[in-house]
Amino acid sequence: MNISSELIILAQKCSWLKKFFYFEQLESTNLHILELRNYYKEIPIGLVAAEQTAGKGRLSNTWLSPRGNIYFSFIVPLSHIPKNLSLLSMLPAVAIINALEKLGAESFIKWPNDILIKNITNNSVKYFLNYKKIGGILVQTYNENNLINHAVIGIGININKNIDIQNSISHAGFLDELINVDYFTILSEIIFEIDKLFSNLNDNYIYDNYAKKCVTVNNSVVFKISNKEYIGKALGIKKSGALLVEFEDSVLEINADEVHLC
């Protein structure tokens, strides 16, 4: 399959995301798409790589990126930045959930940006309980004159079992544990869902579906304050994207820290 040619055809079927680029290997799709933005500042563009040599996840974590999995980034230009910035993270999560459901795979969200599947072995994994992580979303916003000018959203999805990932990450999961669907079908369904949600932005739909699929809510969680760990209970998610955590006699709003299931 010629991925570049397939992406040209895919772009013709999209309403919002109309330009794609493909590379066999990149250091990071989030990093490289910023260079492409110099030529396409006013329109959304997407970038796919077969593999990354220095993929990054949230909080500067390394994202192992061998061939066979999805590494996709896209730019949201200023004219398309939603007023509620939390949608930049919620929307792609809901898009992935919807796309995988169409393909026969049930998936879930771990706040704020992890995509999970159920652990079919029923073995509990530290910080992930009976789930495995198959994907993640990295949102990076860029300012000009102290105002957000554009955002880069990166998506990584593990499709095929990989021994290096399994040995490095105890909670790693792979889509081929649930379904046997080819790479480009998965990629195109995710892109279609992103395109549909951005074409007709509906805050309530995105928030409601994000909250419905977020397994963090109603679970005990481990969180940090000043590098010290505490345990509380996740009560819900605000429309701002903040996680509401019951701790002792108060309810905390957590916005950017790492939160684990326990």
Secondary structure, DSSP 8 states (H G I E B T S, - for coil): --HHHHHHHHHHH-SS---EEEEEEES-HHHHHHHHHTT-SSS-EEEEEEEESS-B-GGG-B----TTSEEEEEEEEGGG--SSTTHHHHHHHHHHHHHHHHTT---EEETTTEEEEE-TT---BTTTBTEEEEEEEEEEEEEETTEEEEEEEEEEE--S--HHHHHH-TTB--GGGT----HHHHHHHHHHHHHHHHHT--HHHHHHHHHHHBTTTTSEEEEEETTEEEEEEEEEE-TTS-EEEEETTEEEEE-SS--EE-
